[in-house]
């Protein structure tokens, strides 16, 4: 039990290190490059072989399907590839069975090189400053613990070879049905086919396990590993549940087909090798052969698997959701780099909705329609939903360990969604002013309209530049926001001053003056929120996320481009 505990812990540490080292790159590959079933199989294989967990890959896929990132038919190939990729662990563990005095063989034995990896890993995690090197250290430490656990299990089960009861138990497992059930139950309990295969390989080193016993257990392990995906689908939408069902059906049908074919041939040909002692390499070979067989058999019939899933769980009317915040699946929290990346994508969608509502509100000042007003209010409600969903998700994500870069982006996102929500509120205020002008049949003077045209053009540019800077995390573009925001502050003061002059000359009504005041106040606040977002981006680059007076501390004289950009925008938006 102690060896098993170390083995499972080492596998967990190594898997986390591999996942953190890969960041969100592997998940992005899964998300984008699954256009064909064959490519999906290859991606599932590669990703699982790298992160050493078919369960993790399948849970990711369930999350992708649940959030609408991946279609159900795209998920099928990835699930199949994950089953093949998980056999990589068995091949690594098979190194424990190497025998011989050859120097190369001795170097390949985990008991010889694992301590070296452990030492290097500890040095890297304790003294390396680079996050990438620290993650590499965790991978090495995890692998060393895993192999030490394997060696411990191997040593502790060796005396079982002389226990008659153990021999009788193994004979019972040679019954294919019992062997499959045992493999499925053990794997379902520890939720890792790689770990259960490792346990089987450790038992093989006693010399008491025959292939007749090992093969059914291997097939059962593939069924048992479906429990993780099934648990992750609890509370998910129906499509995600169908992805988990496909994983189960794939392994179940593959097991039944393999057993019928294999034992059918055995009945006629009498496979004598079944009575030979299974080695750790034999386990790896049969584990790979079984999963490759299942994939080749069922990949051409993937459409049937999809139909079977839909037959088990029929479509319903309420399945179609459109807002992208449904992508914020809690399964992704177990992979923090990817979860941060998804949050950023969803926040960009939130920005698009905010910008659409704002531009529509600005244009409505001159040309108001009730449909436009209703759409601006609807978009404000959408942005409110985004803020609630993204904010809640980011708070949950904050409880997980984040890489430095992800942590800074996480803080930027938390700050930015509040500014976006406030910009959307100002859009509603602007549409209210536009509606008042239309209903009361008021109008600005020709001179005021020309001034507002320049003012609104500047406002549209600062919003466009800010959102583009955020979309691309472009700090150079973000540096242009503050000069433009100061120009807008100056324009606000000028437009007010000119309005007071027209008011004193009787060329403008007091009522229009109040409306203009409201419009300018809301527009100026929009520019301020754009400035906040840009400053957050600049803080992220400077790693100064918690500075309360970052803007005030900027030495503008040292910023050679600031005055140049300010003059450029001042000249571009000079009032007529």
VONUPA-192059 format. One record per residue (C-alpha): x, y, z. Coordinates in steps of 0.001 Angstrom, whole numbers, plus 524288, in hexadecimal, padded with zeros to 5 digits. Layout:
<pts>
XYZ ...
</pts>
This chain:
<pts>
800008000080000 80B4080936802E6 81170806467F5BB 804578086A7EF08 80286815557F629 80FDF81A177F183 80D0D815257E3DD 8002281C797E2E3 805C6828BF7E911 81184828857E001 80892827007D442 800748328B7D8F9 80C6C83B3F7DB2A 8122D837A17CDFA 80525839DC7C711 80371847357CD5A 8116484AF37C9C3 80F44846C17BBB2 8026484E1E7BB00 8083D85A927C0B6 814218599C7B7DA 80B928589F7ABDB 803288640D7B057 7F709865577A7E3 7FDF68614779B5A 7F9658532A79B60 7EB7B8570A79E6E 7EBDB8611E79378 7F0528566778A3B 7E4EE84DE878E5C 7DBA48594D78CE6 7DFD085D8A77F50 7E583851F877817 7DAD8847C477877 7D51C84A1A76B04 7D69383BCF766FF 7D4CE82F2476E90 7E29182A8376B45 7E8828374276FDA 7E0658366377C32 7E5DD828D777EF7 7F3CB82DAC77D16 7F17E83976785D2 7EB278313A79061 7F6B8827F578FDA 8010B832B979073 7FA9083A8E79B49 7F80D82E8A7A3BB 805C2829387A195 80B30836557A61F 802A1838927B210 80234829F97B532 7F3A28294D7B7E5 7E8A4825237AEE4 7DF22828F17B9AA 7E436836FA7B999 7E328837BA7AAC9 7D577832117AABC 7D10983B3C7B589 7D66B8468C7AD73 7CEC8841B47A1BA 7C253840B67A9D8 7C4BA84EC97AE0B 7C6F48532E79FFD 7BA5484CC079B93 7B2F6852367A746 7B776860067A43F 7B4DD85F17795B5 7C33A86033791E0 7C359852AB78BCB 7B89F84B777849F 7B4DC83DDA788F4 7B9B48377E77C72 7C6E883E3E77E17 7C822838BC78BD4 7C71E82A907876E 7D47782A03780D1 7DB1E830CB78C46 7D53F8270A795ED 7DA2981BB078DB2 7E7B5821A578C92 7E80E823D379B4D 7E6258154479D74 7F21E812687951B 7FA0A81D5E79B51 7F7FB818227A907 7FFA780BD27A559 80C21814197A576 80C448130B7B449 80C768042A7B39D 81839804A97AA88 81F8D80DA07B3E4 81C5A804BD7BF69 820CA7F8E07B7A1 82EAE7FDCE7B9A4 82DD97F8267C75F 82E207EA827C185 83AF27EC407BA53 844D67E1AD7BDAC 853607E0A47BAE1 860B07E5A97BEE5 862C77EDB37B29A 866517FBC17B5EA 85BCA8014E7ACE8 851537F8917B2FA 8559F7FC8C7C099 854A280AE07BC9B 846B4808AE7B7BA 8422C802517C460 839D080C207CC05 83FB3807CA7D8ED 84CB880D0F7D3FC 84900819C37CD40 83D1C81DD87D57A 8455C822807E11F 84D5882AF77D7CD 840D3830F27D256 83BE98333A7E033 8484383AAA7E3EF 847E0842FA7D79C 839588455C7D98D 83B00849DD7E7A0 8461B853077E3C3 83DD0858F17D8EB 831BC85AED7E15F 8398F860DF7EC94 84345869827E579 83EAF86C0A7D77B 83841879497D550 83209875B37C85F 82443870467C985 827008673C7BE1D 832BF8615C7C533 82AE785FC67D1B0 82055858807CA32 82ACC84FC77C440 82F7C84D167D20E 821C88490B7D641 820EE83FD07CA9F 82DD2839747CE9C 829F68386F7DCE4 81CB9832B87D957 822F0828B67D065 82CD6824E17DAC5 8223A823407E527 819F781B877DB83 8252C8124F7D887 828CF8110D7E6ED 81AB380D737E9C1 81B428037E7DEC1 827BC7FD967E457 8219A7FD4A7F1ED 815787F6757ECCB 81DE37ECC77E557 825F27E96D7F153 81A427E83C7FA5E 8123B7DF5E7F175 81DA37D62D7EE84 81ABF7CD557FA64 80CF47CB2C7F507 812FD7C1967EB6C 813E67B7C77F6A3 806077B9EF7FBAB 7FCA37AF557F6A3 7F0A87B7FB7F8A9 7F66A7C2367EF99 7F8B27B7EF7E52B 7EA887B3517E641 7E5CF7C15B7E54C 7ED587C36D7D8B4 7E7B17B6E87D305 7DA117BC677D595 7DDCE7C8F67CE6C 7E1597C0F57C266 7D2C27BFCE7BFFB 7D1097CA8C7B5B0 7C46D7D0147BB5F 7C9B77D07C7C95B 7D6977D6297C488 7CF9D7E11E7BD47 7C7387E43E7C934 7D3017E48C7D247 7DA9F7ED677C908 7CEEC7F6777C79B 7CC167F7467D63A 7DA397F9AD7DA6D 7DC0C804217CFF1 7CF1D80AAE7D359 7D34E80B7A7E1A5 7E0A0811B97DF1F 7DB9F818ED7D2F2 7E7BE816607CAD0 7E9DD80BA77C0DD 7F85E80F0F7C0AE 7F93780C9C7CF5B 7F1A57FFDD7CECA 7FA4E7FB337C39E 806067FE987CC24 8007F7F6627D735 7FE947EB117CDC3 80C7E7EC887C8E3 8116D7EC397D6EE 809E77DF927D945 80FD77D9E67CCD8 81D4E7DB297D2DA 819727D0877DCA2 819C97C7167D13F 80C4B7C1EC7D4FD 803C27C9777CB4B 800DE7C2907BE75 7FC577C94A7B211 7EF497C25D7B392 7ED5A7CA417C006 7F3637D7147BB77 7EC437D8E07AE7B 7DE3E7D97B7B3E4 7E2A97E29E7BEBE 7E8EB7EBB07B4B1 7DC257EC5B7AD1D 7D4787EEFA7B985 7DDAD7FA1F7BD14 7D97A8017A7B0E6 7CB3E800907B510 7CE38804C47C308 7D5508110E7BEC8 7C8688162E7B938 7C3F08194B7C70D 7CBF8825E77C773 7C59582B837BB43 7B844826FB7C01F 7BA3482E147CD1A 7BED483A677C624 7B26D83A4F7BDD1 7A9BB83B427C9D2 7A325848887C93D 7A7B584ADE7BB45 79ECF84CBE7AF8D 799A1841507A7C4 7A4088422A79D48 7AEC5840D17A779 7A7CF8350D7AD34 7A75982F5079F7E 7B61C830F279E64 7B7C8829327AB01 7AE5981EEE7A5B8 7B64081DD679929 7C27781B7A7A158 7BB6E810917A88C 7B55780A8079C5C 7C25D80AE279540 7C9398034179FF2 7BDDA7FA077A275 7BBA67F69879426 7CA4B7F590791DA 7CB967EC2E79D5F 7C0367E3B379900 7C51F7E34578AE7 7D3057E00778F1B 7CE7A7D56179876 7C5827CF1D78E49 7D01F7CF3B783ED 7DB7A7CB7A78CCE 7D4C57C0C079481 7CD967BC1178863 7DA8F7B9CF781A2 7DFF17B3E078E29 7D5197A9BB78E01 7D97A7A51978094 7E8217A796780F5 7EB4E7A5D878F83 7F4767B11F79287 7FF027AA3B79A6F 805837B72979DF9 7FA307BA4A7A742 800337B0E17B11B 80D5C7B7B67B0E6 811687C1357BB83 80E3B7CF467B82B 8196A7D9007B88F 818237E7A07BA83 81B387E94C7AC0D 810477DFD17A87F 806B07E84B7B000 80B1B7F45E7A877 80A147ED0F79B77 7FC577E7DA79DD4 7F7DA7F4D37A372 7FC207FB9D796ED 7F6F97F0F078DE1 7E9917F1147942D 7E7F27FFDD79337 7ED26800727854C 7E3F67F54B78193 7D8427FC687878A 7DBB68090278083 7DD79802AB7732C 7D0CC7FB2D7750F 7C84680682779B1 7CE0D812AC77353 7C72F80FD076658 7BABC80DA176E35 7BBE581A2377641 7AF0881F20770AE 7A8678132977679 7AE5F8161D783CC 7A8DF823E3782CB 79B6881E9E77F29 79C0E8151678A81 79EF28205C793C9 793758282578E5E 78ACC81C1E78F5E 78E8181AE479DBC 78CDD829777A022 7838D82FA67961E 783F283DFA79234 77BEC8480979987 776DC8556679591 77EC785D2679F86 78C5C8588279B9D 7906C8641E7933D 7970286F1C79ADF 79E1087A01793C0 7A5968825579D7E 7B3C687E3E79E06 7B49F87E667ACDD 7AF738706D7AC4E 7BD9C86D487A8B2 7C16F870047B6D2 7C0B2861CA7BA9F 7C52B85E607C867 7CC70852787C317 7D65185BF67BD57 7D9C3860DD7CAFE 7E207854977CC80 7EA5D859F97C167 7EC42868287C5FF 7F44286D1A7BA48 7E96C8691B7B107 7DECB86E387BA19 7E54F87BAE7BA1C 7E64387B1C7AB4F 7D7BB877F67AA0A 7D46B883197B369 7DBF788C667AAD1 7D4A7887BE79EA6 7C7848894A7A555 7CB53896DE7AA44 7CE9189AA079C3D 7C0B78968B79887 7BBCE89ECD7A3D9 7C3858AA3879E3A 7BD618A848790DC 7AFC08A8ED796C5 7B3A48B50E79E8A 7B9358BBD47928E 7AD668B88778A2F 7A4268BE5C7943A 7AC728CA9379610 7ADFA8CD977878C 79F688CB8E78591 79C808D4E1790DA 7A5D58DF5178B9F 79FFB8DEA177DF3 7924B8DF7A783C5 794F88ED34788F1 7930D8F20577B0A 789FE8E75E775F1 781FB8E08478072 779218D4CA77E00 771E08CCCB7880B 777E78C040782AE 785768C5C57850E 781AE8C9CA792C4 77C6F8BC46795E5 788B28B5EE7904D 791B98BE767989B 78A0F8BAB77A4CF 78A828AC547A0DB 799328ACFA79ECA 79ADA8B35D7AC1A 793BD8A7C17B213 79CB089E8E7AA7D 7A8B78A5A37AF99 7A3528A4B17BD7A 7A1FD895FD7BB9F 7AFF1895377B6B3 7B50289CD07C267 7ADD4893CE7CBCD 7B23E887277C53E 7C04B88B407C265 7C2018918C7CFC1 7BD01885827D6E8 7C5B287CB27CEBB 7D1B0885367D0F4 7CF79884F47DFA7 7CF198760A7DF45 7DB25875E77D69B 7E24087E587E086 7E215872DC7EA04 7EB0986B307E0ED 7F9B786CB17DF6B 7FC84875227D388 808F08779D7CC00 80E40885867CD50 8099D889D07BFD4 7FC46883927C1CC 7FB09889C57CF37 7FD81897547C988 7F3AC895187BE8E 7E9F288FE77C891 7EAED89CB67D01E 7E97E8A4CD7C3AC 7DD2D89D527C037 7D76989F827CDC7 7D9AC8AE287CC90 7D5578AF4A7BE66 7C8128A8C97BF49 7C3BD8B31F7C90E 7C7D38BE0C7BFCF 7C0C08B7737B488 7B44A8B6517BC6D 7B4F18C4C47BFE2 7B71F8C8817B19A 7AAE18C0C97AE55 7A3648C8377B8E4 7A7BD8D5117B2BC 7A2AC8D0127A59E 795268CEAD7ABCD 796438DC8D7B126 799E38E18F7A39E 78E778DA8579D34 7858C8E0A87A770 78A898EE227A369 7889D8EAAC7950A 77AAC8E63C797DE 777BB8F2D379F2C 77CAA8FB02793B9 7743B8F33378A29 767D78F31D79275 7688C901B57957C 76C60904A77875D 7783190C5678BC4 7849B90E897840D 79251913E7785CA 796D491FD277E67 79ED591D9477212 7AB17921F47791D 7A87F918B77849D 7A60590D6477B37 7B32490F9F7748F 7BA1091017781AD 7B366903A07863A 7B71E8FCCB77989 7C5848FF3477C98 7C3778FB8978ACD 7BCA08EEBA787A0 7C7128EB3D77D98 7D1748EC837882F 7C93E8E44E79185 7C7498D99A78767 7D5E58D936784C7 7D9AF8D7DC79317 7CFDB8CCC4794D9 7D4898C5E07887D 7E2F28C73A78C19 7E0B18C2E779A23 7D9248B6CB79658 7E2F58B35C78BB4 7EE2D8B4E579565 7E7408ABC279EC5 7E3E98A1F27942E 7F23E8A0C979035 7F8528A44F79D72 7FF298AF19795E2 805EC8B80379FB4 80B068C12B79514 7FD2D8C3F6790D1 7F8EA8C4E579F0F 803128CFA17A0FD 7FB948D8147973D 7EF1B8D7FD79F50 7F33C8E1587AA0E 7F7378EC687A0C0 7EA5C8EACB79961 7E2C78EAA47A632 7E8F78F7C67A9E3 7E5238FD3079CAB 7D7178F8DC79F3E 7D7938FF747ACA4 7DBD290BE27A5CE 7D12390A8779B96 7C703908BF7A64D 7CB17915867AC9A 7CB2491CAB79F7A 7BDB4917DE79B55 7B81491BF67A88F 7BE7C9294B7A7AC 7B94092B8B799F2 7ABC89272579E15 7AB8E930EC7A96F 7AF3793B9B79FE0 7A40F937EF796A3 79AE29371A7A23D 79E5C944EA7A69D 79C31949BD798B3 78ED39434379829 792D8939B578D62 7901092D8C7957E 78575929AE79F16 787B89264F7AD56 780EE9191C7AB4B 78A84915477A086 7955D919E07A96F 7917D910007B3E4 790DA9051C7A9CB 79E31908FD7A44B 7A3C4908F17B207 79ED98FB007B420 7A45E8F67F7A70E 7B1C38FC687A99E 7B2528F6E57B774 7AF488E9227B2C3 7B8D48E9F57A764 7C3B68EF0C7B012 7C15E8E3D17B983 7C22D8DA2A7AE3A 7CF878DFAC7AAC4 7D3AC8DE807B90C 7CFF88D00C7B931 7D79F8CDFF7AC9A 7E3368D4447B363 7E1898CAF87BEF3 7E1EE8BF167B606 7EDED8C4257AEC8 7F5058C6F27BB85 7F2058B90C7C01D 7F8668B3D57B3C7 804678BC4E7B60D 804EC8B8177C442 804788A9EF7BFEF 810B08ABF67B7B0 8178C8B3167C2CA 812DB8A8EC7CCC7 80D928B42D7D4F6 7FFD48AF107D68C 7FCAC8B4A67E3BE 801B58C28A7E26B 7F6DA8CBD37E684 7FCC38D7BB7E024 802D58D1C97D42D 7FD8A8DC5E7CB32 8024B8E7687D3F7 80FB58E1467D529 811E08E11E7C672 81D148EA417C370 817B38F04A7B72E 824278F7B87B44A 82B138EABF7B3CB 820B28E58D7AA9B 825B38EBB379E26 81A278E71979621 80FC18EC7B79F3A 8106C8FAAD79B13 811C98F6EF78CE0 8059F8EE6F78D5E 7FE3B8F8B479513 801409032078AE4 7FDA78F9CA77FD5 7F0448F6FE7859C 7EE14905247897C 7F0909094D77B78 7E7F58FE6877601 7DC8C9020A77ECC 7DD60910C177E5A 7CFCB9169177FD6 7CAB191E7177440 
</pts>
